[in-house]
Amino acid sequence: MLVKSITLNNIRSYTDETINFPDGSTLLMGDIGSGKTTILLAMEFALFGILKSDLSGEALLRNGKK
């Protein structure tokens, strides 16, 4: 499976963001706290749902959002 893009709505620091991935390999880089892990966790949640003993779905939401 190839992920072409992901749209994040009210996921942690992202209010409404679409990230398009080019063909080939992609490197996520940035300062600490810039949202790299959030992108990966959102992709994991979208593909596999909630995994037992891992991060809950509510933990991915922006504070005060549903």
Secondary structure, DSSP 4 states (H G I P E B T S, - for coil): ----EEEEEEETTEEEEEEEPPSS------STTSSHHHHHHHHHHHHH-PPTTS--TGGGBPTT--
